[in-house]
């Protein structure tokens, strides 16, 4: 673990080193602000095998490669990236304190880019299946690549139906997987049927095989095959630090932000997937630009007020 000097306050602390957090750090460093980034190394972007809807990469780019590029860009400005987890965030009168196993850091402003953790079905070799793109987590990101394939959706009824209807635009074959008939209401069955979406009840297991998955049925009937499984099971939002500092979150845990990505706590910002918005890399980049610019302007205004007071006194 990289240590840091706890007595050295920074202009800004960025918590999270995914695409949004790293982009914010680049902006802030180019504004000549002192920045420290806290990275736990388990960001969602690392799971992306290849994305084709990240602007500027017509041939696609993996999440890992994108992070490498962004980290290199951050390091060009001598910005510190600390491998440590922020365990507590507190607002004081003049600054924030961030407590980690490595010490306590003070920062005038804080940017939370802590992201979310996707929920996924229990499948042997899940990470390998995600890497092979037979299990996918975001149809907005990659439904284009799944067009025309045999697609299944797994998740709670409401979420699964919403995602299946979205995916039906891309493929003539979309089904919803269910462990028990009672898990799917008659209303959902009617809506799905009208859209040409099948519902497979009594699913017992999912087994990666070749370029797809076998859907094993609980009644012993022959397994069925699909090309792609979309896990529509929701996610756990990493908003604990924000909530602990008093920031407002919605019922799902997403941090509520204003037009400049500032939370209800002055000086505390939330960007990327942890904020209430569309969970996309491009959106995270936009959040980063808005938050960093707003922070820079606020720091400049603070300096100007201090100068005026000094001249007046």
C-alpha angles and dihedrals in degrees: 000000000000113000125219136198107261095196093057108091119207132208091234138012117201114202109203131033103218123118093287096047094046092047090052090051091052092052093046094048090051088053085058093247123146109246138181124191125205114208127186091183097230102098123156093238091069089070094060107107092191134336125202099185099066104111115248098028108089091170092049130246134227120241091243093052092048091052091049091053092047093048090051089051091051093047090054086073095049092245115164118243110192121197097221141106121244105228100180136020122195133180117222128182095272107017149356126266119213118197121203136158087265096055144279123307128193122211133173091220134019130207116198113207096158097137130196138286115232118226113228137180120266104262127158106245094016095158091049090050090051090049089050089049094235088116114046134182107195125043091185087061101045115004087113089066091048093054113136094009128121102264130192128188124207126190146080113330098255095046095041094052093048092051094043091054090051092049093047086075088066104040139031089219119060126147137180118226120221133178094207133019089233090063092071120061124223090245091057091047091054094048092046093047092050089054093048094252118144124216118215111201129194095033108173105179146351119226123188109230128170111316095342144021136274114228106214115208122218094224094062094251117143116291118256126222132230132176100212135021120202113202106216097176102122125240144256110251115219096221100125094111092051093047091047090054091051101259118150118250132183126244091275093051098256113144113246114229139180130233092288094046091255117145126222087273110080112243094017117108133186123202138172125016095343090066124078101265143085109314099235135128091234090054090050090053090052092049089050093054093047095047096044093049092047091050092049091051091047092051090049091050090049091052091049092051091050091050092051092050091050092050092047094048 
